[in-house]
Amino acid sequence: MTEAQATEPTPSRPQRLLEASATLLLALAAILTAWCAFQSAKWNGVQGDSSRLAAAAGTAAARATTIASAQQTVDVGSFLQWLQAVRNDADAGRVDPNSPYVADPATLSGFIATRFRSEFKPAFDGWTRTRPLVNPSAPATPFDLPAYSLAAEESAQDYTSQAQEEFGKAQVASSRAESYVLLTVLFAIALVLANIGNKVSRTGQKTVVLGVAMASFMTAVILLATYPITL
C-alpha cells in the first residue's frame, strides 16, 4: 500500500449516496433528453405531413370552386337564353304559359331546355311546375330552389373542411413539438447540473447542485407524463 492510498480519505455514506444519485440522474436525464428530441422531431414530421395535406386540400378546393363557378355561369347563361326564347315562343303561340312547361325540340326554348346540364334540369323542372310565367308568387329563378346543387361546389366545401382539419392538426403538432423542445432543455439542464455535481467535492455544494438538477429533472418528468407520444 502506497502512502497516498493510506492517507486517501474514505468517502462517507452521504457522499456515496450523492454520487450514486448523480450517476443515476445522469443516465436517466441522458435517455430522456434523447427521447424528447426524438418526439420533437416526430411531431415536426406530423406537422409537415398535415401542412402538405392541408395545402393539397386547399388547392383541390380552389380547383373545385373554379369548376363550380364555370358550371354555374353556363347554367345562368343558358337559362337566360331559354327565358328570352320561351317569351318569344309564348308570344308566337307555340308555348302556353298557363300550362306546365314541356320542352318541345321544335321550338327554340325547347331546343335550349333539352340541352341544359343534368345538374340544372331538376331545379328547372321544379321551377317550371310553379308556372312562373303567370304565377307572381313563383320563385324568381330555378337557382333559388334547393334542387339546384352542384357536385363541384359540394366537393369544394368538403376539400375546404379537410384543409381546415389538416391545418388544425398541423398547429397541434407544432405545439407538441415545441413542448418537447422545452422538455429537452429541462432534461439537458438536469444532465449538465448532475455532471457538475458529480465533480464537486464538498458535500454541501454537491447537495445543492444535485438538488437543482433533480428539481429540473422531476419538473420535466411530470410534464412528460402529460404529453402524447407518436412513433
Protein Blocks (a to p, Z undefined) as FASTA:
>chain_A
ZZklmmpccddfklmmmmmmmmmmmmmmmmmmmmmmmmmmmmmmmmmmmmmmmmmmmmmm
mmmmmmmmmmmmmmmmmmmmmmmmmmmmmmnopacfkbccdddfkbmklmmmmmgcfklm
mmmmmmmmnommlmmkbcfblklpmklccfklmmmmmmmmmmmmmmmmmmmmmmmmmmmm
mmmmmmmmmmmmmmmmmmpmblklmmmmmmmmmmmmmmmmmmmmmpccdZZ
